[in-house]
Each structure stands twice: as C-alpha cells, then as structure tokens.
C-alpha cells in the first residue's frame, strides 16, 4: 500500500487479516513410485488368481515422541498472547462526586492475583452506556492518587454519554503492590487493563445494568498509549476501538533509552534488567519480542492516533513510525498531528483532539 506521512488530515486504512494466524505453506508430498515391470493377468471365468507374494514383516517403527513446546519468555508479547485473563469482581464503592450530568464512583476489580483500584464516571440516565477504559501515562506511583491521570478526558467522555473506567494499575493508589513491574518492562500494566475490560464484560447485578458490556473501547495517553497498543496485540477483538494520544514508542528499546538508560534513580533497576534480559544492544531480539510493533498484524480494531508536532516528551517521529507500521499491517488507523502542540495538548488543541476522539468512539461503540 502507499505510505502516507503523518499529517493533520485523517488517514484511513483497512482492517487487516490476522497474518500471524496463517501457517507456513505445506511442503509438497513425495509421490508414490509405481513399478513399470508389473504384469497384468487376463480376466476370464476360469482364471485362477495368482497367489499374493508373501512380504517379510518387521516391527512397526515407533512414532517419534514430540518434543515439548518451548514456553515463551514471560516478559514478552507472546506470553501476553498466551496468558489466561481472569478479570472479575467489578465492585462499585463510595460516591466521590456528583457532577450534574454524571456521578463519579470509586471502583475495584480483581485479576492476575491483584486487586486494582480506579474511578468510574457514570452518566445520569438508564443507559446502557458504552464503556471507555482509560490507561493513564506515567505518574510517580509514590505521589499518585486514584483517578489522577486524564481528568479532562474523563469529564468530556462522561458528558458525551460514555461510562469511563480509569484504571489505577498495580502499585498505584489502593492497588496491590508488584515490585517487578519495571523489570518486566511494565507489561503487568497491560494485564491490568485487559482484566479491567474482562471485569466490565463479566459484571453482573443491578448496579451494572447501566453498562453496555458489548461496546467497550480503550483510550491511552503517553505511557498508557503504549499499554493500549500492547493490549490490542495481546487480545485482538476484546474491544471495539482504541485511541492513543502522545504515545510512547511502540518499540520498547526506544522507551528504555529515553527514560531509563541515563536515569540515576533507575540504576538498580537497570542492573536487574541487564542481568535478567540484557540491554537493547546486547539482546535486541528480547526487546523486539517485548514490543507491540512487530505484532501489529494481530490488531483487528480501528485505532485513532493523535500526537503533538512539538512534543518534547514523546518525539513525533515515534508516532510517525507507529502509524506507518499500523498501515503496513493493514490496520484501520486514523491519525492527526497538531503542529506546535506539546505533550499535554493544551487549549484549542485539547478541545479539537477530544471532540475527534469522542466522535471516533461514537462511530465505533454505539
């Protein structure tokens, strides 16, 4: 297909076939040889059939024992693809605020042996309302409070008639602690958001009649954009559409080099990463296998990518490379770049980007 550069206009792709599900072509089978010296016997009523030659018998050759399948590296996209997800027990807690057109609640759910907290904005009315699960960007877990990320996005979507579930991730707010998240390149956050969708889809009881459990989307920002892309790869078909804003790179080596390599506060983590996995220049295969981009051909949902043209946190070239790779994988991708806009999408940039995002979810979740 013809590759188009990242531009302010909307780029449309086609929903691709899952190339990763197609097998290798079968090798041609050897044909059975036929003897050219065979002799035919004339058929007649009095003909006596010739005796069948006796063949020497031998013990059957035992079938080879299949070699055990090698398990994928637990820190890899393949491991996420093969994982069984058990998101469940979505529970509504206390009312946090009444915003006039929607109410804000504390929520929890469980999955992967963890308890995850979050907030949920529920529009007033009977519903059912489609659900958007939000994956926030990096905030120091030591200072984070529940629902802190993406407050503007939470508000707009709820006022547009979407139930909004903002996931805190493990190690954040009241969620369970996991000391190995950075060692595992933050893949556990992907597990948390997949389990959030599973918990929504499996929610029962009168409190959850307001949820349209058949129409769910993902919306990720910055680090949460990377979480969203990896979740789409790991569980194609779980949601109906996804939006990513100002996303980190879809190659994990880029992210490590940008935020970890030269950070004195992460020296201990880097030593563990080097000892366990090898650094990107030593183990490039490991780092690609933990990245979303090599597996974009698994994505079945439409994706909206939006990025600031002057983003100094996540370089615009990362967004261009991600969109190009999505297009090459025949993913239905739309993209917008906002020239002069930085990472946070302020003022009119935010308003325009948010209107486009809400319209995108209207198109695919209603």
N, C-alpha and C positions, 0 to 999 in steps of 0.2 A: 504494500500500500504506500501511497505517497505520504511522506512525513511532513507535517506542518509545524513550524516553530510555535512556541508558546506565545499567545497573543491575547489581547483583550477580548477578542471575539470567542464565541463558544465553539469548541471543536467537538465534532461528533464522530464516534467510532461505531463499530458493530459489535454486538455481543458475540464473543468468540466461542468456538467449540473447545472443550477441555482437551487440549493437545496432550496433557500429561496422562490421560486415560487411554490413549491409543497404544497398542502394543507394537513391538518390532515385527516387521514382515516375516512370515514363516519361511524357513529355508525350504527350497524345493526338495521333495522326497525322491529318493533313488527309485527308478522303475525296476520292476522285477524282470530279470532276464529270462527269455524263453529259448529252449533248446531248438536249434534248426535241424537236428537229426531225428526228431520224433517221427514215428511211423504210424499211419492211420490204418485201422482194420476195417475191411468192408463189412457193412452191416448186412446180415442175412438171417432168416429164421433159424437156420441150423448152426449158425456160428457159435462157437464156444468161447466165452470171454477168456482172454489171456490172463493168467494169474498176475496179481499185483506184486511187483517186486518188494521183497522184504527189506526195510531200512533198519540199519543199526540204530538203536535208541541210546540216548545219552541223558544224563541227569539234567533237569532244567537249570538254565543259568539263573541264579538268584538276581532279583531286581536290585539295582544299587540303592542303598539307603540314602534318601535325600539329605543333603547337608542342612543343618539348622539355619534358618534365616537370620542374618545379622541384624540385630536391633539398631535403630538409628541412634546417633549421638543424642542424648537427652536435651542438649542445648542445640536444637536445630529445628528448622521448619518442618522437616519430615516427622520429627517426634510430635510436633503440634498437630500435624495432619492425622496421625495415627492415634492420638490421645482420645480417651473416652471422657466426655464432659458431663458433669453432674450438677449443673447449676439448678438450684431449687430453693424452696422455703422463702420466697419473697414475702417480707413482712413490713407492713406499714407501721411506723412509730408515731411519735407525737407530732401535732400540727406545729410547724415552725412559723408560718406567716400566712395571712390571707391577703392576697394582692388584688382583690376585687374581681378579676376575671379568672383567677386560678388560685389554688391553695398549694402550699409548699409543705412537704412532709419529710421527716427522717425515715429512711428505709434501711433494711439489711437483707442480705441473702447469703446463701452458703454454696460452696463449690470447691473442689480440689482440696478438701480438708480445711478450708479457710472460711472465716466469717468476713464479709465485705460490707462496709457501710456506704451510704450515699444519701442523696436527696432526690425527691421526686416532686415535680410540678405537675399538678392535675387540673386541667381546665374545668371550670364550672359547667354543669350540664350532665346529661345522662351518658353521653358517649354512645358506643365505644369510640375512643380516640386512638389514632395510630401513635406508635411509640418511637421516640428517638433516644438512643443510648449514647451518652456523651463520654468521650475519652479525653481527659484534660492533658495539658502539657506539663512539663517538669516544674514542680514547686518543691522546695526542700521539705521532705516529709516531717522534719522536726518542727516546722512552723505552720504546716498545712492544717486547715480546719475543713470540716465536712462540707462539700459542695463549693469549695473556694474557686475552683477553676471555671472559666467560661460563664460568668454570671450574666453577661449581656445576652449571650446566645440562649441561655436557659430561659430568660424572660421573654424574648421575642418568639421563640418557638411555642411556649405555653400560650401566649396571647394569640398565636395563629392556630390554636386548636390541637396541639400535639402534647401528649404526655411526655415529659422529659425525665429520664433517669440518668443522673450524673453519678458516675462510678468513682469512688474514692481510691480504688486499688488497695492491695495489701500494703502494709507499712504506713498507710495514711489514715489520719483521724482515728476512728474506732475500729478499723480493720485489723485482722490478725497480722502478726509480725512474721517476716520471712527474711533472714539475714543474707540470703544468697541471690537476691534479685539482680544486683549489678553483675555478679559473677556469671549469671545466666542471661546477661545482655537484655534484661528487662522483659524477656519472654513471658515470665509469670503474669505481667500486666495483660498480655494477650489472653491468657487463660481466664483472668478475672472478667474481662469484657465479654468473652464468649459465654461464660457462665451467667453473666448478667442477662444476656438475651435468652439463654435457656430458662432462667428463672422466670422471666417475663412470660415466655411462651407456655410455661408449665404452671403459672399462677392460677389458683382456684379460690373460690369463696366470693362472697358478695362484695367485698371491698375491691375486687379486681374485675368486676363486670365492666368497669369504665375503660379497661384496656382492650384495644383491638389487637389481639395477640397474633393475628395473621399478617399484620403490616408493621414491620419493625425496621428501623434504619440505624446506621452508625454515623457519628459525627465526631471527628477527631481533630485536635489542634496541636501543632508543634510536635512534641514527643507523642502526643495522642494520635497525630496523623500517622506516625509510624506504627503505633499499636493497631490502628484501624486497618492499614494495608496488610499487616501480617495476619490479622484476624480474618480478613477476606480470603487470603490464600489458604489459611488453615481450615476454614469451614465455608466453602463456597455454597451458596444457596441458603445460608442461615438467615440472612436479612434480605431486604428488597432493594436497598440502595445505600450508598455511603458517600459522605462528603469529608474532604480533608482540607484543612486550612494551614498555611505556613508550615508545612510538614518538614520533619527531619528527613534525612536521606533514606531511600529505600535500599541502600547498601550499608550494612552495619559497620564496616570498616571506616566509612566516612564519618559516622557518628562518634566512633571511638576516638578517631584522630582529632575531631573538632572539640570534644568535651572532656575526654579522659586522658589523653596522652600526656599533656603538659600540666595537668592539674595536681598541685602538691597534695591536696586533700584526698586525692584518689590513688596515691602511691601504693598503699596497701592492697587496694582492690586490683590495681594493675599488676602487682606481683602475683596475685592469685590467678588472674586471667592468664598471664604469661605462663605460669606453671601448669595450669589446667588445660588451656586451649592452645597456647601460642599466640603471639601478637600477629596482626594482619600481614606483616611482611614475612613472617615465618610460617604461618598456616593460612594461606589465602583461601583454601578450599573450605576450611571450617567457617570462616567469616562469610563466605558466599552462601553456604548452606544454612546460616542463621538469618539470612536476609530475605525480604519479600520479593525483590525484583526478579531473581531467576525463576520464580514460580508464578509470575503474573498470569500465565496462560490458564491457571486454575480459576481465576476470578470470573464469576458469572453475573455479577451485579453491575448496574450503571454506577459510575464514580464521578463525582464533581471535585476538581482540584482547583483551589484558589490560593494565590500567593502574591506577596508584595514585591514589586520590582526593585525596591531599595531595602529589602530585608537583610539586615546585617547579622541576624542570628542564624537563620537557615538560608543559605545562599540561593538566589533564584535559579542557578544552574541545576540545583538538586531537583527542583520542581520540573524543569525542562526535561531532565533525564528520566524522571519518573513518568511524565506524560508520554514521552517518546516510547518508553518501554511498554506502557499500557497499550498504546496504539499498535505497536508491533505485535502484541499478544492478542489483538482484536478485541480488547475490552471496550465497552461503550463508555468513553471518557469525554467529559466536557472540562474545559479549563479556562480560567480567567487570570490575568496578571494585572495588578494595579500599579501603574507606573508611579514612582515616587512614594509608594506606601511602604512603611516599615513592618516589622514583625507583628505589631499589635493591631493593625487595621483600625486606625482612629477616624473619627468624624464621618464624612460622607463615604469614605471607603468602607467603613464598617456597615453603614446603612445599606449601601448597594450590595455588598457581598452577602449580607444577611437576607435581604429580600430575594436574591438569587438562590440562596440556599433553601429558604422556606418554600419558594416556588418549586425547586427541584424535588423536595420531599413531598409537596402536594402532588406533583406529577406521578410519583412512584409509590406512594404509601396510601393513597386514597382510591 
